[in-house]
Amino acid sequence: MIEAEIPLVTPDGEMSTFTTRPDEGGPFPVVIFYMDAPGIREELRDMARRIATTGYYVMLPNLYYRSKPDFVLDFATGSNRDEMFSLMNQLTNGIVVQDTEALIAHVESEPDADAGRIGCVGYCMSGPFVLSVAAAYPGTIQCAASIYGVRLAVDADDSPHRGFANTRGEIYIAAAEHDDYAPPELIARVEAAVAESGVNGRVEWYPGTGHGFAFPTRTGIFEKSAAERHWARLHSLFDRNLRH
């Protein structure tokens, strides 16, 4: 495997981005892995590697680069939890759509990446981001997966569910059964929007799970069988849409 930390230039500064890909056999289809609120940490890099080892060029950008180049939540004490929420609240769907321009530009100039085959995945905070990106770049993003994403259907002009009608790629939305950040009534609005828009996508419930169930280091939250099912869904989504 080949790994690198690369600075991507955006209108607002340099966005540090972790990349990983196989060491032979490229160019590879691309998966953009958008971070969750606790920040870029080895857990996320390992998840990016798991995707990359099956034949993908994976990019994991630090979305907090405008304010904090190296933020990681202290899970043990929660001492910087307020800072995490402050950083998270500075991001919007539009800001991440703008940042994605730099990611797409990079793969267009990268010999080991195939810019004609791009998908994305996001967890929690970035669940709405990936759906917004898919709608904003309908000719570029072939698939997007939102895993226990928050704020997927809200009363705002930039709510992700409003972009389903403009989305040409396939979308997959995983919902935890017990999730205060994405309660059943929110997911019901998402399911209705998927049906009404005609977008190629689906919402899948994960019974018995809570928010964060796919993260292996979340003691008491991680659900191995559900996590493995989510990996199976991701690999199927990417293989179906990006291996052509």
C-alpha positions as CSV (number, residue, x, y, z in Angstrom):
1,M,0.0,0.0,0.0
2,I,1.0,3.6,-0.7
3,E,0.1,6.3,1.8
4,A,0.6,10.0,1.8
5,E,-0.5,13.2,3.6
6,I,-0.9,15.8,1.0
7,P,-1.9,19.5,1.3
8,L,-4.7,20.5,-1.1
9,V,-5.1,24.2,-1.9
10,T,-8.6,25.6,-1.4
11,P,-9.7,29.3,-1.4
12,D,-9.5,29.2,2.4
13,G,-6.1,27.6,2.8
14,E,-4.4,24.2,2.7
15,M,-6.6,21.2,3.5
16,S,-4.4,18.3,4.7
17,T,-5.6,15.0,3.2
18,F,-4.6,11.5,4.0
19,T,-4.5,9.2,0.9
20,T,-4.1,5.5,0.6
21,R,-4.1,3.1,-2.4
22,P,-2.7,-0.2,-3.5
23,D,1.0,-0.1,-4.7
24,E,0.2,-1.6,-8.1
25,G,-2.6,-2.0,-10.6
26,G,-3.8,1.6,-10.9
27,P,-5.4,3.9,-11.9
28,F,-8.0,3.1,-9.2
29,P,-11.5,4.3,-8.7
30,V,-11.8,7.0,-6.1
31,V,-13.6,7.0,-2.7
32,I,-13.7,10.3,-0.8
33,F,-14.0,9.5,2.9
34,Y,-15.4,12.4,4.9
35,M,-14.5,12.5,8.5
36,D,-16.9,12.5,11.5
37,A,-16.9,15.2,14.2
38,P,-14.2,13.8,16.5
39,G,-11.5,14.5,13.9
40,I,-8.9,12.6,11.8
41,R,-7.5,9.8,13.9
42,E,-6.0,6.3,13.3
43,E,-9.4,4.7,13.5
44,L,-10.5,6.6,10.4
45,R,-7.3,6.0,8.6
46,D,-7.7,2.3,9.3
47,M,-11.2,2.4,7.8
48,A,-9.9,4.2,4.8
49,R,-7.2,1.5,4.4
50,R,-9.8,-1.2,4.6
51,I,-11.5,0.3,1.5
52,A,-8.3,1.0,-0.3
53,T,-7.0,-2.6,0.0
54,T,-9.8,-3.8,-2.2
55,G,-8.6,-1.6,-5.1
56,Y,-9.5,2.0,-4.4
57,Y,-7.8,5.4,-4.2
58,V,-9.1,6.7,-0.9
59,M,-8.9,10.3,0.3
60,L,-9.6,11.4,3.9
61,P,-9.6,15.2,4.1
62,N,-9.3,17.2,7.4
63,L,-12.4,19.4,7.1
64,Y,-11.4,21.4,10.2
65,Y,-8.3,22.9,8.4
66,R,-9.6,26.4,8.5
67,S,-9.5,26.5,12.3
68,K,-7.6,23.5,13.6
69,P,-5.1,21.4,11.6
70,D,-4.8,18.6,14.1
71,F,-8.0,18.3,16.3
72,V,-8.9,14.9,17.8
73,L,-11.5,14.5,20.4
74,D,-10.2,13.2,23.8
75,F,-12.6,10.2,24.1
76,A,-11.3,9.3,27.5
77,T,-12.1,12.6,29.2
78,G,-14.2,14.5,26.8
79,S,-12.3,17.6,27.9
80,N,-12.4,19.1,24.4
81,R,-15.9,18.1,23.5
82,D,-17.1,21.8,23.4
83,E,-14.3,22.6,21.0
84,M,-15.4,19.7,18.8
85,F,-19.0,21.0,18.6
86,S,-17.7,24.5,17.9
87,L,-15.6,23.2,15.0
88,M,-18.4,21.0,13.7
89,N,-20.9,23.9,13.7
90,Q,-18.6,26.0,11.6
91,L,-19.0,23.6,8.7
92,T,-22.0,23.7,6.3
93,N,-23.0,21.6,3.4
94,G,-22.0,24.4,1.0
95,I,-18.5,24.7,2.6
96,V,-17.9,21.0,2.1
97,V,-19.2,21.1,-1.5
98,Q,-16.6,23.8,-2.1
99,D,-13.8,21.8,-0.4
100,T,-14.7,18.9,-2.7
101,E,-13.6,20.9,-5.7
102,A,-10.0,20.6,-4.5
103,L,-10.4,16.9,-4.0
104,I,-11.8,16.3,-7.5
105,A,-9.0,18.6,-9.0
106,H,-6.4,16.4,-7.2
107,V,-7.7,13.1,-8.6
108,E,-7.9,14.7,-12.1
109,S,-4.1,15.2,-11.9
110,E,-3.2,12.0,-10.1
111,P,-2.0,9.2,-12.3
112,D,-3.1,6.5,-9.8
113,A,-6.6,7.9,-9.5
114,D,-9.4,7.5,-12.0
115,A,-11.4,10.8,-11.9
116,G,-14.1,9.2,-14.0
117,R,-15.1,6.9,-11.2
118,I,-15.7,8.7,-7.9
119,G,-17.8,7.7,-4.9
120,C,-18.0,9.0,-1.3
121,V,-18.9,8.0,2.2
122,G,-19.6,10.0,5.4
123,Y,-20.4,9.2,9.0
124,C,-22.4,11.2,11.5
125,M,-21.5,14.9,10.9
126,S,-20.5,14.1,7.3
127,G,-23.6,12.1,6.5
128,P,-25.4,15.1,5.1
129,F,-22.2,16.3,3.4
130,V,-21.9,13.3,1.1
131,L,-25.5,13.6,0.0
132,S,-25.0,17.3,-0.7
133,V,-21.8,16.6,-2.7
134,A,-23.6,13.9,-4.7
135,A,-26.3,16.5,-5.7
136,A,-23.8,19.2,-6.4
137,Y,-21.7,17.1,-8.7
138,P,-24.2,14.8,-10.4
139,G,-22.0,14.1,-13.4
140,T,-19.0,13.3,-11.2
141,I,-20.1,11.5,-8.0
142,Q,-21.4,8.1,-9.0
143,C,-22.4,6.9,-5.5
144,A,-22.6,8.2,-2.0
145,A,-23.2,6.5,1.4
146,S,-24.4,8.2,4.5
147,I,-23.9,6.2,7.7
148,Y,-26.0,7.3,10.7
149,G,-25.9,10.8,9.2
150,V,-27.4,13.8,11.1
151,R,-29.5,16.7,9.7
152,L,-30.4,14.8,6.5
153,A,-33.9,16.4,6.3
154,V,-34.3,19.7,8.0
155,D,-36.2,22.9,7.3
156,A,-33.4,24.7,5.4
157,D,-32.8,25.5,1.8
158,D,-29.6,23.4,1.8
159,S,-31.1,20.4,3.4
160,P,-29.7,17.3,1.8
161,H,-33.1,15.7,1.1
162,R,-33.9,18.6,-1.2
163,G,-31.1,17.6,-3.5
164,F,-32.3,14.1,-4.2
165,A,-34.1,15.1,-7.4
166,N,-30.8,16.5,-8.8
167,T,-28.7,13.4,-7.8
168,R,-27.8,11.0,-10.6
169,G,-25.6,8.6,-8.6
170,E,-26.8,5.9,-6.3
171,I,-27.2,6.7,-2.7
172,Y,-27.3,4.5,0.4
173,I,-28.4,5.7,3.8
174,A,-27.8,3.6,7.0
175,A,-29.9,4.5,10.0
176,A,-29.3,3.3,13.6
177,E,-32.4,2.2,15.5
178,H,-31.6,4.2,18.6
179,D,-30.1,7.5,17.6
180,D,-30.9,10.8,19.3
181,Y,-28.9,12.6,16.6
182,A,-31.0,11.1,13.8
183,P,-34.4,10.1,15.4
184,P,-37.0,8.0,13.6
185,E,-39.1,11.1,12.5
186,L,-36.1,12.5,10.7
187,I,-35.4,9.3,8.9
188,A,-39.0,9.0,8.0
189,R,-38.7,12.3,6.2
190,V,-35.7,11.0,4.4
191,E,-37.4,7.8,3.3
192,A,-40.3,9.9,1.9
193,A,-38.0,12.2,0.1
194,V,-36.2,9.2,-1.5
195,A,-39.5,7.8,-2.7
196,E,-40.8,11.1,-4.0
197,S,-37.7,12.2,-5.8
198,G,-37.1,9.0,-7.7
199,V,-33.4,9.0,-6.8
200,N,-31.6,5.7,-7.1
201,G,-31.2,4.9,-3.5
202,R,-32.5,3.4,-0.3
203,V,-32.6,3.8,3.5
204,E,-31.7,0.8,5.6
205,W,-32.4,0.4,9.3
206,Y,-29.9,-1.3,11.6
207,P,-31.9,-2.9,14.4
208,G,-30.5,-2.8,17.9
209,T,-27.8,-0.3,17.1
210,G,-27.0,3.2,18.3
211,H,-25.2,6.2,16.9
212,G,-21.6,5.3,16.1
213,F,-22.1,1.5,15.8
214,A,-19.6,1.1,12.9
215,F,-16.6,2.6,14.8
216,P,-14.5,-0.3,16.3
217,T,-13.0,1.7,19.2
218,R,-16.3,2.9,20.6
219,T,-16.7,0.7,23.6
220,G,-20.3,0.0,24.4
221,I,-21.5,1.4,21.1
222,F,-19.6,-0.7,18.5
223,E,-21.8,-3.5,17.1
224,K,-19.6,-6.0,15.2
225,S,-22.3,-7.7,13.2
226,A,-23.9,-4.4,12.2
227,A,-20.5,-2.9,11.4
228,E,-19.7,-5.8,9.1
229,R,-23.1,-5.5,7.4
230,H,-22.4,-1.8,6.7
231,W,-19.0,-2.8,5.2
232,A,-20.7,-5.3,2.9
233,R,-23.2,-2.6,1.8
234,L,-20.4,-0.2,1.2
235,H,-18.3,-2.6,-0.9
236,S,-21.3,-3.6,-2.9
237,L,-22.2,0.1,-3.6
238,F,-18.7,1.0,-4.6
239,D,-18.1,-2.1,-6.7
240,R,-21.5,-1.8,-8.4
241,N,-21.0,1.9,-9.4
242,L,-17.2,2.4,-9.7
243,R,-15.9,-0.8,-11.3
244,H,-16.8,-0.2,-14.9
